[in-house]
């Protein structure tokens, strides 16, 4: 299995260099989202479908939508309720509205689930005979979607920078991977974060850290992706706690949005790892946010990498601002301790309750199936190793 997996991963890395890369543009600055209509008009787009959520509308975070009329654009707003966020039904409805209203581009304003709905909607518009099921998987998108401008309202998912979209269906989770679905323009505006609850800041910010960490440690990583990972880690350790304490902190918000964007680009280049595989598999069993789960699993996974990835863990320690460790082993262990402390300081603690053995076995099986052979992790973990991590993630693990 290990030889086959490493061969598969090396082949995927070689193929990566021959794939066409979609050029993205990024604008940032407090209040920059208010100008999105003028950016579209300058590019010749006059009738966008704006995809967002009812929750953001109720929070008053869609004031920038009013700028469409001021700029002389038409535009139509499609709001998704909480139950529909990240579901293929919302993407199908968005596609229908785009066609009926004769729109010429897509604007997504929201977290990762909203941006992913917009990605899928764009693919369905450009590929009329496609369904969410036929375009899910790797490199199954044939025609490029309409122009897509993304305005993230959380600092963590990185969907605004990735080549992937994750959506739910009645058959389970679908993952669409294609360089064609990356947004064309991303606007990073810290004003969009100012009303986030601290627990969302924590979960989304730690998700960005997991993206950066896992993509940095993976084998066959692209050097540019590793540089983006280190930059993201540096920004997160300097700015996540200030934003957690005060979500209206514009400077911390701007830097966390930048970190999320860089981490998203990094894991699009270099993949994620077992913390993500475990979180995805565990999602249907517990009622915790995705970022909470990835953050909880990360140090447990990293401990298994000690001895395999000490050098790279030491580099992460230095990027995170670690001080006092004298050698590589101490630095590697020090980075894990820093992650654990950051978790504790924001209330990301072991899971309450418990799962039956059969449920844990099912989660471990699904996690192994996702991770191997896709993720080029430093140490390949089979079902038993993943099961042990799952058991350690509960608060009564030591009892």
C-alpha positions as CSV (number, residue, x, y, z in Angstrom):
1,X,0.0,0.0,0.0
2,X,2.8,2.4,1.0
3,X,4.7,1.9,-2.3
4,X,1.6,2.3,-4.4
5,X,0.5,5.4,-2.5
6,X,3.9,7.1,-2.8
7,X,4.0,6.3,-6.5
8,X,0.5,7.7,-6.9
9,X,1.4,10.9,-5.0
10,X,4.6,11.4,-7.0
11,X,2.7,10.9,-10.2
12,X,0.0,13.4,-9.1
13,X,2.8,15.9,-8.3
14,X,4.4,15.6,-11.7
15,X,1.0,16.0,-13.4
16,X,0.4,19.1,-11.4
17,X,3.1,21.0,-13.3
18,X,1.4,20.3,-16.6
19,X,-2.0,21.5,-15.5
20,X,-3.1,25.0,-16.7
21,X,-3.1,27.4,-13.8
22,X,-5.9,29.9,-13.4
23,X,-4.6,33.4,-12.6
24,X,-6.3,35.0,-9.6
25,X,-6.3,38.6,-8.6
26,X,-6.7,39.8,-5.0
27,X,-7.6,43.2,-3.5
28,X,-7.6,44.0,0.2
29,X,-8.3,46.8,2.6
30,X,-10.9,47.8,5.1
31,X,-14.0,48.8,3.2
32,X,-12.7,47.5,-0.1
33,X,-15.8,45.3,-0.5
34,X,-17.9,48.5,-1.0
35,X,-16.2,48.9,-4.4
36,X,-16.9,45.5,-5.8
37,X,-19.5,46.8,-8.2
38,X,-17.0,49.3,-9.8
39,X,-14.5,46.5,-10.2
40,X,-17.1,44.5,-12.2
41,X,-18.2,47.5,-14.2
42,X,-14.6,48.2,-15.2
43,X,-14.3,44.6,-16.5
44,X,-17.5,44.9,-18.5
45,X,-19.8,42.9,-16.2
46,X,-23.2,44.5,-15.6
47,X,-25.6,41.9,-14.3
48,X,-24.1,39.8,-11.5
49,X,-25.9,37.1,-9.5
50,X,-24.9,37.8,-5.9
51,X,-25.0,34.6,-3.8
52,X,-25.0,35.0,0.0
53,X,-26.8,33.8,3.1
54,X,-29.9,35.0,5.0
55,X,-27.9,35.1,8.2
56,X,-25.4,37.6,6.7
57,X,-28.2,39.7,5.4
58,X,-29.8,39.8,8.9
59,X,-26.5,40.8,10.4
60,X,-26.3,43.8,8.0
61,X,-23.2,42.6,6.3
62,X,-24.6,42.9,2.8
63,X,-24.6,46.7,2.6
64,X,-22.0,46.5,-0.2
65,X,-24.8,45.0,-2.4
66,X,-26.4,48.5,-2.5
67,X,-23.3,49.6,-4.5
68,X,-24.6,47.8,-7.5
69,X,-27.3,50.4,-8.2
70,X,-24.9,53.3,-7.6
71,X,-22.5,51.9,-10.1
72,X,-25.3,51.5,-12.7
73,X,-25.4,47.7,-12.5
74,X,-28.5,45.6,-12.4
75,X,-27.6,42.6,-10.2
76,X,-29.8,40.1,-8.4
77,X,-29.5,38.7,-4.8
78,X,-29.9,35.0,-4.0
79,X,-30.0,34.3,-0.3
80,X,-29.5,30.8,1.1
81,X,-30.9,29.8,4.4
82,X,-28.8,28.0,7.0
83,X,-30.0,24.6,6.0
84,X,-29.1,25.1,2.4
85,X,-25.6,26.4,2.9
86,X,-23.1,24.1,1.3
87,X,-25.8,21.9,-0.3
88,X,-26.1,21.0,-4.0
89,X,-29.7,22.0,-4.0
90,X,-28.7,25.6,-3.4
91,X,-26.2,25.4,-6.2
92,X,-28.8,24.0,-8.6
93,X,-31.2,26.8,-7.7
94,X,-28.5,29.4,-8.1
95,X,-27.8,28.1,-11.6
96,X,-31.4,28.3,-12.5
97,X,-31.7,31.9,-11.3
98,X,-28.5,32.8,-13.1
99,X,-29.9,31.6,-16.4
100,X,-33.5,33.0,-15.9
101,X,-32.2,36.4,-15.0
102,X,-29.6,36.5,-17.8
103,X,-26.7,37.2,-15.4
104,X,-23.2,37.6,-16.7
105,X,-21.0,36.9,-13.6
106,X,-21.2,35.6,-10.1
107,X,-20.4,37.3,-6.8
108,X,-20.2,35.2,-3.6
109,X,-20.3,36.8,-0.2
110,X,-19.9,34.4,2.7
111,X,-17.9,31.7,4.3
112,X,-16.5,28.6,2.6
113,X,-19.9,26.9,2.2
114,X,-21.4,29.9,0.3
115,X,-18.3,30.3,-1.9
116,X,-18.4,26.5,-2.7
117,X,-22.1,26.8,-3.7
118,X,-21.1,29.6,-6.0
119,X,-18.3,27.5,-7.5
120,X,-20.7,24.6,-8.2
121,X,-23.4,27.0,-9.6
122,X,-20.9,28.5,-12.0
123,X,-19.8,25.0,-13.2
124,X,-23.4,24.0,-13.8
125,X,-24.0,27.2,-15.8
126,X,-21.0,26.6,-18.0
127,X,-21.7,22.9,-18.5
128,X,-25.4,22.6,-19.2
129,X,-25.5,18.8,-19.4
130,X,-23.6,18.4,-16.1
131,X,-24.9,17.5,-12.7
132,X,-23.2,18.0,-9.3
133,X,-22.4,14.3,-9.3
134,X,-20.8,14.2,-12.8
135,X,-18.4,17.1,-12.1
136,X,-17.4,15.9,-8.6
137,X,-14.0,14.2,-8.3
138,X,-10.7,15.3,-9.8
139,X,-10.5,17.3,-13.1
140,X,-14.0,16.6,-14.3
141,X,-14.9,20.2,-15.1
142,X,-14.7,20.7,-18.9
143,X,-15.8,24.3,-19.5
144,X,-14.6,27.3,-17.4
145,X,-17.3,28.8,-15.2
146,X,-18.5,32.5,-15.5
147,X,-16.4,35.2,-13.9
148,X,-16.5,34.8,-10.1
149,X,-15.7,37.5,-7.6
150,X,-15.5,36.2,-4.0
151,X,-15.7,38.2,-0.8
152,X,-15.0,35.9,2.2
153,X,-16.7,36.7,5.5
154,X,-14.7,34.3,7.6
155,X,-10.9,33.9,7.9
156,X,-10.3,30.2,7.7
157,X,-11.8,28.0,5.0
158,X,-9.6,29.4,2.3
159,X,-12.2,28.5,-0.3
160,X,-11.7,31.9,-2.0
161,X,-8.2,30.6,-3.1
162,X,-8.7,26.9,-3.6
163,X,-9.3,24.6,-6.5
164,X,-11.8,22.6,-4.5
165,X,-15.5,22.8,-3.5
166,X,-17.1,20.6,-0.9
167,X,-20.9,20.3,-0.9
168,X,-23.4,18.0,0.7
169,X,-26.0,15.9,-1.1
170,X,-28.6,13.3,-0.1
171,X,-26.0,10.7,-1.1
172,X,-23.3,12.3,1.1
173,X,-20.4,14.7,0.7
174,X,-19.2,15.6,-2.8
175,X,-15.7,17.1,-3.5
176,X,-15.1,18.9,-6.8
177,X,-11.4,19.6,-7.7
178,X,-10.4,21.6,-10.7
179,X,-8.1,24.6,-11.3
180,X,-10.9,26.1,-13.4
181,X,-13.1,26.8,-10.4
182,X,-10.9,29.1,-8.5
183,X,-12.5,32.6,-8.2
184,X,-11.1,35.2,-10.6
185,X,-11.0,38.1,-8.1
186,X,-10.9,37.9,-4.3
187,X,-11.7,40.9,-2.1
188,X,-10.3,40.7,1.5
189,X,-12.2,43.2,3.7
190,X,-11.9,43.0,7.5
191,X,-15.2,44.8,7.8
192,X,-16.9,41.6,6.9
193,X,-15.5,39.9,10.1
194,X,-16.5,42.5,12.7
195,X,-19.7,40.7,13.8
196,X,-18.3,37.2,13.9
197,X,-18.8,35.4,17.3
198,X,-15.5,34.6,18.9
199,X,-16.1,30.8,18.6
200,X,-16.4,31.2,14.8
201,X,-13.2,33.2,14.8
202,X,-11.5,30.4,16.7
203,X,-12.7,27.5,14.6
204,X,-12.1,29.2,11.2
205,X,-8.7,30.6,12.2
206,X,-7.5,27.2,13.5
207,X,-8.8,25.6,10.2
208,X,-6.5,28.0,8.4
209,X,-3.6,27.0,10.6
210,X,-4.3,23.3,9.9
211,X,-4.3,24.0,6.2
212,X,-1.0,25.7,6.4
213,X,0.6,23.1,8.7
214,X,-0.5,20.0,6.9
215,X,0.3,21.4,3.4
216,X,3.8,22.4,4.6
217,X,4.6,19.0,6.1
218,X,3.4,16.9,3.1
219,X,5.8,15.1,0.8
220,X,6.5,16.2,-2.7
221,X,5.3,19.8,-1.8
222,X,5.7,22.7,-4.2
223,X,8.3,25.2,-2.8
224,X,6.0,28.2,-3.4
225,X,3.2,26.4,-1.5
226,X,5.6,25.8,1.4
227,X,6.5,29.5,1.5
228,X,2.8,30.4,1.6
229,X,2.3,28.0,4.4
230,X,5.1,29.5,6.6
231,X,3.7,33.0,5.9
232,X,0.3,31.9,6.9
233,X,1.5,30.3,10.2
234,X,3.4,33.5,11.1
235,X,0.3,35.6,10.5
236,X,-2.0,33.3,12.4
237,X,0.1,33.1,15.5
238,X,0.5,36.9,15.6
239,X,-3.2,37.8,14.8
240,X,-5.6,35.0,15.7
241,X,-5.8,35.7,19.4
242,X,-6.2,39.5,19.0
243,X,-9.1,38.9,16.5
244,X,-10.6,36.3,18.9
245,X,-10.6,38.8,21.7
246,X,-11.9,41.6,19.5
247,X,-13.5,40.7,16.1
248,X,-13.7,44.3,15.3
249,X,-9.9,44.7,15.3
250,X,-9.4,45.7,11.7
251,X,-5.6,45.1,11.5
252,X,-5.9,41.6,13.0
253,X,-8.8,40.8,10.7
254,X,-7.0,41.9,7.6
255,X,-4.0,39.8,8.5
256,X,-6.1,36.8,9.3
257,X,-7.9,37.1,5.9
258,X,-4.5,37.2,4.3
259,X,-3.4,34.1,6.2
260,X,-6.5,32.2,5.2
261,X,-6.0,33.2,1.6
262,X,-2.3,32.1,1.6
263,X,-3.2,28.8,3.4
264,X,-5.9,28.1,0.9
265,X,-3.4,28.6,-2.0
266,X,-0.9,26.4,-0.1
267,X,-3.2,23.4,0.4
268,X,-4.4,23.7,-3.2
269,X,-0.8,23.2,-4.2
270,X,0.2,20.6,-1.5
271,X,-2.9,19.0,-0.1
272,X,-4.0,18.6,3.5
273,X,-3.6,15.5,5.7
274,X,-5.0,13.2,8.3
275,X,-6.4,15.9,10.6
276,X,-8.7,16.9,7.8
277,X,-9.5,13.3,6.9
278,X,-10.5,12.6,10.5
279,X,-12.6,15.8,10.7
280,X,-14.5,15.1,7.5
281,X,-15.2,11.5,8.7
282,X,-16.2,12.6,12.2
283,X,-18.6,15.4,11.0
284,X,-21.6,13.2,10.7
285,X,-21.2,11.8,14.2
286,X,-20.7,14.9,16.4
287,X,-22.1,18.5,16.4
288,X,-18.9,20.5,16.2
289,X,-17.7,22.9,13.6
290,X,-15.3,21.6,11.0
291,X,-12.5,24.0,12.1
292,X,-12.9,22.9,15.7
293,X,-12.4,19.2,14.8
294,X,-9.4,19.9,12.5
295,X,-7.8,22.0,15.3
296,X,-8.4,19.2,17.9
297,X,-7.0,16.5,15.7
298,X,-3.9,18.4,14.5
299,X,-1.6,18.1,17.6
300,X,-2.6,14.4,18.0
301,X,-1.6,13.8,14.3
302,X,1.6,15.9,14.6
303,X,2.8,13.8,17.6
304,X,2.8,10.8,15.2
305,X,5.1,12.7,12.9
306,X,7.8,13.2,15.5
307,X,10.9,11.5,14.2
308,X,9.7,11.7,10.6
309,X,9.3,15.5,10.2
310,X,11.3,17.1,13.0
311,X,13.1,19.4,10.6
312,X,9.9,20.8,9.1
313,X,8.1,21.0,12.5
314,X,11.1,23.0,13.7
315,X,10.6,25.4,10.8
316,X,7.0,25.8,11.8
317,X,8.0,26.5,15.4
318,X,10.3,29.3,14.2
319,X,7.6,30.7,11.9
320,X,5.1,30.7,14.8
321,X,7.5,32.8,16.9
322,X,8.6,30.0,19.2
323,X,11.5,30.9,21.6
324,X,13.7,28.9,24.0
325,X,14.1,25.6,22.2
326,X,17.7,24.7,21.7
327,X,17.6,21.9,19.1
328,X,15.5,20.5,16.4
329,X,13.6,17.9,18.5
330,X,12.7,20.6,21.1
331,X,11.5,22.9,18.4
332,X,9.4,20.1,16.8
333,X,7.8,19.3,20.2
334,X,7.5,23.0,20.9
335,X,5.4,23.7,17.9
336,X,2.9,21.0,18.9
337,X,2.8,22.5,22.4
338,X,2.1,25.9,20.9
339,X,-0.8,24.5,18.9
340,X,-2.2,22.8,22.0
341,X,-2.0,26.1,24.0
342,X,-3.7,28.1,21.2
343,X,-6.5,25.6,21.2
344,X,-6.9,25.8,25.0
345,X,-6.8,29.5,25.1
346,X,-9.8,29.7,22.7
347,X,-11.9,26.9,24.3
348,X,-11.1,24.2,21.8
349,X,-11.0,21.2,24.2
350,X,-11.5,17.4,23.9
351,X,-14.9,16.3,22.7
352,X,-17.6,15.6,25.3
353,X,-19.6,12.4,25.3
354,X,-18.5,9.3,23.5
355,X,-19.1,7.2,20.4
356,X,-19.7,3.4,20.3
357,X,-16.8,1.3,19.2
358,X,-18.6,0.5,15.9
359,X,-19.0,4.2,15.2
360,X,-15.3,4.9,15.9
361,X,-14.4,2.0,13.6
362,X,-16.6,3.5,10.8
363,X,-15.0,7.0,11.2
364,X,-11.5,5.5,11.1
365,X,-12.3,3.5,8.0
366,X,-13.7,6.6,6.2
367,X,-10.7,8.7,7.3
368,X,-8.2,6.1,6.0
369,X,-10.1,5.8,2.7
370,X,-9.9,9.6,2.2
371,X,-6.3,10.0,3.3
372,X,-4.7,7.1,1.4
373,X,-3.4,7.3,-1.2
374,X,-4.5,10.9,-1.9
375,X,-2.7,12.9,0.8
376,X,1.1,12.7,0.7
377,X,1.5,12.9,4.5
378,X,4.9,12.4,6.1
379,X,3.8,9.2,7.8
380,X,1.0,7.2,6.2
381,X,-1.5,6.1,8.9
382,X,-3.7,3.0,8.6
383,X,-7.1,2.5,10.2
384,X,-5.8,1.4,13.6
385,X,-3.5,4.4,14.0
386,X,-6.4,6.7,13.1
387,X,-8.7,4.9,15.5
388,X,-6.2,5.6,18.3
389,X,-6.3,9.3,17.5
390,X,-10.1,9.3,17.5
391,X,-10.1,7.7,21.0
392,X,-7.6,10.3,22.3
393,X,-9.8,13.2,21.1
394,X,-12.5,12.6,23.8
395,X,-12.3,14.2,27.2
396,X,-12.5,10.8,29.0
397,X,-9.7,9.3,26.9
398,X,-7.4,8.9,29.9
399,X,-10.0,7.2,32.0
